[in-house]
């Protein structure tokens, strides 16, 4: 009997990637403590800079390849090798742009300067490895072998964390050298799974030797540009605040902001694993019937709401205690930024799924313009708030994390509203809001549980008790059902 696709993919992605991200989250706590605000700010700023340009290297081909392979699995061979060829040239261009922009900026004297160019160059190794890795992962997702991709992803994270822990604990060198070594390990965390995954492709799908085809490369160039523009705008929108703080030399404040940001990403890992597993399943079941398709979408939204809303409300109340427990008292100054960021970045729990539904409906242009509007809002709000709250106050960086958090609220609100409005084309805007409203209302109704037990128990127990109460009531009230997977 064939295992249900969505259940299998969601479970495998969740267990594999949740384990990976849990391991990375624990390590990031130690990394933040070990490097301190200044060096951690430099590390996360340089990484954010390279991640922006990694979209140029990847060219948005991951989503395109997943969609094609889900419908035409026999094309796996030609798509993989030709995407690697195309991405190699794109990666060279991306590295030239990333390093060239900083060199030009220093020559013009714009910004604070003082970045570690060696650190950035080392992160460029990750840029190459990640671009090729995404091609391999796209083939696995297209064949709905997400359990293999999750296993490879876990291997990469284990390698990165193991090498990082060893260096931070035992290496007798300065923090600047340790920071650079972390960049090398980050690249290895993508390169080793790439090699293992390529071997798996050859064994599982009989992948042959490279056969360059200008026709296939041109097909990817012409069809991939829309995904590229979408990915570039969405990534720039998510990383612009990090880069701007780093650009103006607010590295310690970026360390505080980055620490808070990492905490908000934790619930995104679960919802993103669900969204990633749903995309190939929805893409392959597009012809199941319009009404049936949208019923599946609404069920998915209710699950995403139940996975996300409890964390958002709980973390808002417990922000100071969370930061104190996780990072120590020197990071508690970021509590207000964390509380604001929760409701900005929290909207990103839902936006990727909306976008993937529009991908299935082949509305890539609409996704692009929604992301573009959000990006413009992000850039304008960041520049305006950083200028008025920091630069006009004699470069006082105190309010920089709050300014960036407020900008995230503005930009992701634009994105969320844009996606809901886009569903009106299909007559599903109201239904999508109602699907999210039910878990949101339940999260509010059960929130007094946190108030009642907060004075008496540690912060992690308030989350455990609140989560159990919420999920139990959500199942009892049939907001979500364990048998929902049968709809797919």
C-alpha positions as CSV (number, residue, x, y, z in Angstrom):
1,X,0.0,0.0,0.0
2,X,1.4,3.4,-1.0
3,X,2.0,5.7,2.0
4,X,0.0,8.9,1.8
5,X,2.2,11.5,0.1
6,X,1.5,14.5,2.2
7,X,1.7,12.6,5.4
8,X,5.0,11.0,4.4
9,X,6.6,14.1,3.1
10,X,5.5,16.3,6.0
11,X,6.6,13.8,8.5
12,X,10.0,13.2,6.9
13,X,10.6,16.8,6.3
14,X,9.5,17.7,9.8
15,X,11.6,15.0,11.6
16,X,14.6,15.6,9.4
17,X,14.6,19.3,9.1
18,X,13.2,19.9,12.6
19,X,16.0,17.9,14.0
20,X,18.4,19.8,11.8
21,X,17.1,23.2,12.8
22,X,16.8,22.2,16.5
23,X,20.4,21.2,16.4
24,X,21.4,24.5,14.6
25,X,19.2,26.6,17.0
26,X,21.0,25.1,20.0
27,X,24.4,25.7,18.4
28,X,23.4,29.2,17.4
29,X,22.7,29.9,21.1
30,X,26.2,28.7,22.0
31,X,27.7,30.5,19.0
32,X,26.1,33.8,20.0
33,X,27.3,33.4,23.6
34,X,30.8,32.4,22.5
35,X,31.4,35.1,19.9
36,X,29.6,37.9,21.7
37,X,27.4,40.6,20.2
38,X,30.1,42.3,18.1
39,X,31.6,39.2,16.4
40,X,28.2,37.5,16.1
41,X,26.9,40.6,14.4
42,X,29.8,40.5,12.0
43,X,29.2,36.8,11.3
44,X,25.4,37.2,10.7
45,X,25.9,40.4,8.6
46,X,28.4,38.8,6.3
47,X,26.2,35.7,5.9
48,X,23.2,37.9,5.2
49,X,25.1,39.7,2.5
50,X,26.2,36.5,0.7
51,X,22.7,35.0,1.1
52,X,21.3,37.9,-0.9
53,X,23.6,37.2,-3.8
54,X,23.1,33.4,-3.5
55,X,19.8,34.0,-5.2
56,X,21.7,35.1,-8.3
57,X,23.7,31.9,-8.1
58,X,20.6,29.7,-7.7
59,X,18.5,31.7,-10.3
60,X,15.3,30.4,-8.8
61,X,15.7,27.1,-10.5
62,X,14.8,25.0,-7.5
63,X,11.1,25.7,-7.6
64,X,11.0,25.5,-11.4
65,X,12.8,22.1,-11.4
66,X,10.6,20.7,-8.7
67,X,7.5,21.6,-10.7
68,X,8.8,20.1,-13.9
69,X,10.1,16.9,-12.3
70,X,6.8,16.4,-10.4
71,X,5.1,16.3,-13.8
72,X,7.8,14.9,-16.1
73,X,10.1,12.7,-13.9
74,X,12.0,11.4,-16.9
75,X,13.6,14.8,-17.4
76,X,15.6,14.5,-14.1
77,X,18.9,13.8,-15.8
78,X,19.0,16.7,-18.2
79,X,17.6,19.2,-15.8
80,X,20.1,18.4,-13.0
81,X,23.3,18.5,-15.1
82,X,22.3,21.5,-17.1
83,X,21.2,23.4,-14.0
84,X,24.6,22.8,-12.5
85,X,26.3,24.2,-15.6
86,X,24.1,27.3,-15.6
87,X,24.5,27.8,-11.9
88,X,28.2,27.7,-12.1
89,X,28.3,30.7,-14.3
90,X,25.6,32.4,-12.2
91,X,27.7,31.8,-9.1
92,X,30.8,33.4,-10.6
93,X,28.7,36.4,-11.4
94,X,27.2,36.5,-7.9
95,X,30.6,36.4,-6.2
96,X,31.9,39.2,-8.5
97,X,28.9,41.3,-7.6
98,X,29.1,40.6,-3.8
99,X,32.7,41.4,-3.4
100,X,32.8,44.1,-6.1
101,X,29.9,46.0,-4.4
102,X,31.8,46.2,-1.1
103,X,35.1,47.3,-2.8
104,X,33.2,50.0,-4.8
105,X,31.4,51.1,-1.6
106,X,34.7,51.5,0.3
107,X,36.2,53.5,-2.6
108,X,33.2,55.9,-2.6
109,X,33.3,56.1,1.2
110,X,29.6,55.2,1.6
111,X,28.7,53.4,4.8
112,X,30.8,52.4,7.9
113,X,33.2,50.1,6.2
114,X,35.5,47.8,8.1
115,X,34.0,44.5,7.0
116,X,36.1,41.4,7.1
117,X,36.5,40.7,3.4
118,X,38.2,37.4,4.2
119,X,35.1,36.3,6.0
120,X,32.9,37.3,3.0
121,X,35.2,35.5,0.6
122,X,34.9,32.3,2.7
123,X,31.1,32.6,2.7
124,X,31.4,32.6,-1.1
125,X,32.3,29.0,-0.9
126,X,28.9,28.4,0.6
127,X,27.3,30.3,-2.3
128,X,28.7,27.8,-4.9
129,X,27.9,24.7,-2.8
130,X,24.4,25.8,-2.0
131,X,23.5,26.6,-5.6
132,X,24.5,23.1,-6.7
133,X,22.9,21.5,-3.6
134,X,19.5,23.1,-4.5
135,X,19.5,21.4,-7.9
136,X,20.0,18.0,-6.3
137,X,17.3,18.8,-3.6
138,X,14.9,19.9,-6.4
139,X,15.1,16.5,-8.1
140,X,14.4,14.7,-4.8
141,X,11.4,16.9,-4.1
142,X,10.1,16.5,-7.6
143,X,10.1,12.8,-7.1
144,X,8.6,13.4,-3.6
145,X,11.6,11.7,-1.9
146,X,11.7,14.4,0.7
147,X,12.9,11.9,3.3
148,X,16.2,11.7,1.4
149,X,16.6,15.4,1.2
150,X,15.8,15.8,4.9
151,X,18.4,13.2,5.7
152,X,21.0,14.9,3.6
153,X,20.1,18.3,5.1
154,X,20.6,16.8,8.6
155,X,24.0,15.4,7.7
156,X,25.1,18.9,6.6
157,X,23.9,20.5,9.8
158,X,25.5,17.8,12.0
159,X,28.8,18.3,10.3
160,X,28.6,22.1,10.6
161,X,27.6,21.9,14.3
162,X,30.2,19.3,15.2
163,X,33.1,21.2,13.6
164,X,31.8,24.5,15.1
165,X,31.5,23.1,18.6
166,X,35.0,21.6,18.4
167,X,36.5,24.9,17.3
168,X,34.7,27.1,19.8
169,X,35.4,24.8,22.7
170,X,39.0,23.7,22.0
171,X,40.7,25.9,19.4
172,X,43.2,28.3,20.9
173,X,42.8,31.2,18.5
174,X,41.2,34.6,18.5
175,X,37.5,35.2,18.0
176,X,38.2,36.7,14.5
177,X,39.8,33.4,13.4
178,X,37.0,31.4,14.9
179,X,34.4,33.5,13.1
180,X,36.2,32.8,9.7
181,X,36.4,29.1,10.5
182,X,32.6,29.0,11.1
183,X,32.2,30.4,7.5
184,X,34.3,27.4,6.2
185,X,32.2,24.9,8.1
186,X,29.0,26.5,6.9
187,X,30.1,25.9,3.3
188,X,31.1,22.3,4.1
189,X,27.6,21.8,5.5
190,X,26.3,22.3,2.0
191,X,29.1,20.7,0.0
192,X,29.2,17.3,1.7
193,X,25.4,16.7,1.4
194,X,25.8,17.8,-2.3
195,X,28.3,15.0,-3.0
196,X,26.3,12.4,-1.1
197,X,23.0,13.5,-2.8
198,X,24.5,13.4,-6.3
199,X,25.7,9.8,-5.6
200,X,22.1,9.0,-4.4
201,X,20.6,10.5,-7.6
202,X,22.9,8.3,-9.8
203,X,21.9,5.2,-7.9
204,X,18.2,5.9,-7.4
205,X,17.3,7.5,-10.8
206,X,20.1,6.1,-12.9
207,X,21.5,9.6,-13.5
208,X,23.9,9.6,-16.4
209,X,27.0,11.6,-17.2
210,X,26.7,15.3,-17.9
211,X,25.1,16.1,-21.3
212,X,25.2,19.8,-21.9
213,X,22.2,21.1,-23.8
214,X,21.9,24.7,-24.9
215,X,18.2,24.1,-25.5
216,X,17.6,23.0,-21.9
217,X,19.8,25.8,-20.5
218,X,17.8,28.4,-22.5
219,X,14.6,26.8,-21.3
220,X,15.7,27.2,-17.7
221,X,16.8,30.8,-18.4
222,X,13.5,31.8,-19.9
223,X,11.3,30.0,-17.5
224,X,13.4,30.5,-14.4
225,X,13.6,34.3,-14.4
226,X,10.2,34.8,-12.8
227,X,11.1,32.5,-9.9
228,X,14.5,34.3,-9.7
229,X,12.8,37.7,-9.4
230,X,10.4,36.3,-6.8
231,X,13.2,34.7,-4.8
232,X,15.4,37.7,-5.0
233,X,12.8,40.2,-3.9
234,X,11.6,37.9,-1.0
235,X,15.2,37.2,0.1
236,X,16.2,40.9,-0.1
237,X,13.1,41.7,1.9
238,X,14.1,39.3,4.6
239,X,17.8,40.2,4.8
240,X,17.8,43.9,4.0
241,X,17.4,44.9,7.7
242,X,20.4,42.7,8.6
243,X,22.5,44.1,5.8
244,X,21.6,47.7,6.5
245,X,22.6,47.5,10.2
246,X,25.9,45.7,9.2
247,X,26.5,48.3,6.4
248,X,26.4,51.2,8.9
249,X,28.6,49.4,11.4
250,X,25.9,48.7,14.1
251,X,27.4,45.2,14.6
252,X,26.6,44.8,18.3
253,X,23.0,45.8,17.7
254,X,22.9,43.4,14.7
255,X,24.1,40.7,17.1
256,X,21.1,41.5,19.5
257,X,18.7,41.7,16.6
258,X,20.0,38.6,15.0
259,X,19.6,36.7,18.2
260,X,16.0,37.7,18.5
261,X,15.4,37.0,14.8
262,X,16.7,33.4,15.2
263,X,14.2,32.7,17.9
264,X,11.3,33.9,15.7
265,X,12.5,31.5,12.9
266,X,12.0,28.5,15.1
267,X,8.2,28.1,14.4
268,X,8.9,28.9,10.7
269,X,10.8,25.6,10.4
270,X,7.7,23.5,11.1
271,X,5.4,25.5,8.9
272,X,7.9,25.6,6.1
273,X,8.4,21.9,6.2
274,X,4.6,21.5,5.7
275,X,4.6,24.1,2.9
276,X,7.5,22.5,1.1
277,X,5.9,19.0,1.3
278,X,2.6,20.4,0.1
279,X,3.9,22.0,-3.1
280,X,4.7,18.9,-5.2
281,X,1.6,17.3,-3.9
282,X,-0.6,20.2,-4.9
283,X,1.3,20.6,-8.2
284,X,0.6,17.0,-9.1
285,X,-3.1,17.1,-8.0
286,X,-4.0,20.3,-9.8
287,X,-6.5,18.4,-12.0
288,X,-8.3,16.9,-9.0
289,X,-11.1,19.5,-9.4
290,X,-11.3,23.1,-8.4
291,X,-13.5,22.7,-5.3
292,X,-11.5,19.7,-4.0
293,X,-8.3,21.6,-4.5
294,X,-9.4,24.6,-2.5
295,X,-10.7,22.4,0.3
296,X,-7.2,21.0,0.6
297,X,-5.8,24.5,0.7
298,X,-8.1,25.6,3.5
299,X,-7.3,22.5,5.6
300,X,-3.6,23.2,5.2
301,X,-4.2,26.9,6.3
302,X,-5.9,25.7,9.5
303,X,-3.0,23.4,10.2
304,X,-0.4,26.1,9.6
305,X,-2.4,28.4,11.9
306,X,-2.4,25.8,14.7
307,X,1.3,25.4,14.3
308,X,2.0,29.1,14.4
309,X,-0.4,31.2,16.4
310,X,0.3,29.6,19.8
311,X,4.0,30.3,19.5
312,X,3.3,33.9,18.5
313,X,1.1,34.8,21.5
314,X,3.2,32.9,24.0
315,X,6.5,34.4,22.8
316,X,5.1,37.9,22.9
317,X,4.3,37.5,26.6
318,X,7.5,35.7,27.5
319,X,10.0,37.6,25.4
320,X,12.2,38.9,28.3
321,X,12.4,35.6,30.0
322,X,13.1,33.8,26.7
323,X,16.0,36.0,25.9
324,X,17.4,35.7,29.4
325,X,17.1,31.9,29.4
326,X,18.5,31.4,25.9
327,X,21.2,34.1,25.5
328,X,21.8,35.6,28.9
329,X,21.0,39.0,30.5
330,X,23.1,41.1,28.0
331,X,20.6,40.2,25.3
332,X,17.5,41.1,27.3
333,X,17.8,44.6,25.8
334,X,16.4,43.1,22.6
335,X,13.0,42.1,24.3
336,X,11.0,44.9,22.7
337,X,12.5,44.2,19.3
338,X,11.7,40.5,19.7
339,X,8.1,41.3,20.6
340,X,7.7,43.5,17.6
341,X,9.5,41.1,15.3
342,X,7.3,38.2,16.4
343,X,4.3,39.9,14.8
344,X,6.2,41.0,11.7
345,X,8.1,37.9,11.0
346,X,5.2,35.9,12.3
347,X,3.2,36.8,9.2
348,X,5.8,34.8,7.3
349,X,4.3,31.7,8.8
350,X,1.5,32.0,6.2
351,X,2.9,34.0,3.3
352,X,5.1,31.1,1.8
353,X,2.0,28.8,1.6
354,X,-0.1,31.5,-0.1
355,X,2.8,31.9,-2.6
356,X,3.1,28.2,-3.3
357,X,-0.7,28.0,-4.0
358,X,-0.3,30.8,-6.5
359,X,2.7,28.9,-8.0
360,X,0.4,25.9,-8.6
361,X,-2.1,28.2,-10.2
362,X,0.8,29.5,-12.4
363,X,0.4,33.0,-11.1
364,X,4.1,33.7,-10.7
365,X,3.8,37.3,-11.9
366,X,1.3,38.0,-9.2
367,X,3.7,36.5,-6.6
368,X,6.5,38.7,-8.0
369,X,4.5,41.9,-7.7
370,X,3.4,41.1,-4.2
371,X,7.0,40.4,-3.1
372,X,8.1,43.6,-5.0
373,X,5.6,45.8,-3.1
374,X,6.7,44.2,0.2
375,X,10.4,44.7,-0.7
376,X,9.8,48.4,-1.5
377,X,7.9,48.8,1.9
378,X,10.8,47.1,3.6
379,X,13.5,49.2,2.1
380,X,11.7,52.5,2.6
381,X,10.7,51.8,6.2
382,X,14.2,50.6,7.1
383,X,15.9,53.5,5.6
384,X,13.5,56.1,7.1
385,X,13.5,54.5,10.5
386,X,17.2,53.9,10.7
387,X,17.8,57.5,9.6
388,X,15.5,59.2,12.0
389,X,16.0,56.9,15.0
390,X,19.8,56.3,14.6
391,X,21.7,58.3,12.1
392,X,20.1,61.7,13.0
393,X,20.9,61.0,16.6
394,X,24.7,61.1,16.0
395,X,24.8,57.5,14.9
396,X,23.2,56.3,18.1
397,X,22.6,52.6,17.5
398,X,20.4,52.0,20.5
399,X,17.1,51.9,18.7
400,X,18.4,50.1,15.6
401,X,17.0,46.7,16.4
402,X,13.5,48.2,17.1
403,X,13.7,50.2,13.8
404,X,14.4,47.0,11.9
405,X,11.7,45.1,13.7
406,X,9.1,47.7,12.9
407,X,10.2,47.6,9.2
408,X,9.6,43.9,9.2
409,X,6.0,44.4,10.5
410,X,5.4,47.0,7.7
411,X,6.8,44.8,4.8
412,X,5.3,41.5,5.8
413,X,1.9,43.1,6.4
414,X,2.0,44.4,2.8
415,X,2.9,40.9,1.6
416,X,0.2,39.2,3.7
417,X,-2.5,41.6,2.6
418,X,-1.4,41.2,-1.0
419,X,-1.7,37.4,-0.9
420,X,-5.2,37.5,0.7
421,X,-6.3,40.0,-2.0
422,X,-4.9,37.7,-4.7
423,X,-7.1,34.9,-3.5
424,X,-10.1,37.1,-4.2
425,X,-9.5,36.3,-7.9
426,X,-10.5,32.7,-7.1
427,X,-13.3,33.8,-4.7
428,X,-11.2,32.4,-1.7
429,X,-10.1,35.6,0.2
430,X,-12.8,35.4,2.9
431,X,-12.4,31.6,3.3
432,X,-8.7,31.8,3.7
433,X,-9.0,34.5,6.5
434,X,-11.7,32.4,8.2
435,X,-9.4,29.3,8.0
436,X,-6.7,31.3,9.9
437,X,-9.1,33.0,12.2
438,X,-10.3,29.9,14.0
439,X,-6.8,28.8,15.4
440,X,-6.0,32.5,16.1
441,X,-9.2,32.9,18.2
442,X,-8.5,29.7,20.0
443,X,-4.9,30.8,20.8
444,X,-6.3,34.0,22.3
445,X,-8.9,32.2,24.4
446,X,-6.4,29.8,25.8
447,X,-3.8,32.5,26.5
448,X,-4.9,33.1,30.1
449,X,-3.2,29.7,30.9
450,X,0.1,31.4,30.4
451,X,-0.9,34.3,32.8
452,X,-2.0,31.9,35.4
453,X,1.1,29.7,35.5
454,X,3.8,32.2,34.6
455,X,4.7,33.3,38.2
456,X,5.2,29.8,39.3
457,X,6.9,27.8,36.6
458,X,10.0,28.3,34.2
459,X,9.4,29.7,30.8
460,X,9.7,26.4,28.9
461,X,7.0,24.9,31.1
462,X,4.5,27.7,30.2
463,X,5.0,26.9,26.6
464,X,4.6,23.1,27.2
465,X,1.4,23.5,29.2
466,X,-0.1,26.2,26.8
467,X,0.7,24.1,23.8
468,X,-0.9,20.9,25.2
469,X,-4.1,22.8,26.1
470,X,-4.3,24.5,22.7
471,X,-3.7,21.4,20.6
472,X,-6.1,19.4,22.7
473,X,-8.9,21.9,22.3
474,X,-8.1,22.3,18.5
475,X,-8.6,18.6,18.1
476,X,-11.7,18.5,20.3
477,X,-13.3,21.4,18.4
478,X,-12.3,19.8,15.1
479,X,-10.4,22.9,13.9
480,X,-7.8,20.3,12.9
481,X,-8.3,16.5,12.6
482,X,-5.8,13.8,12.6
483,X,-7.5,12.2,9.6
484,X,-7.1,15.4,7.5
485,X,-4.3,13.7,5.6
486,X,-6.8,11.4,4.0
487,X,-8.0,14.4,1.9
488,X,-4.7,14.2,0.0
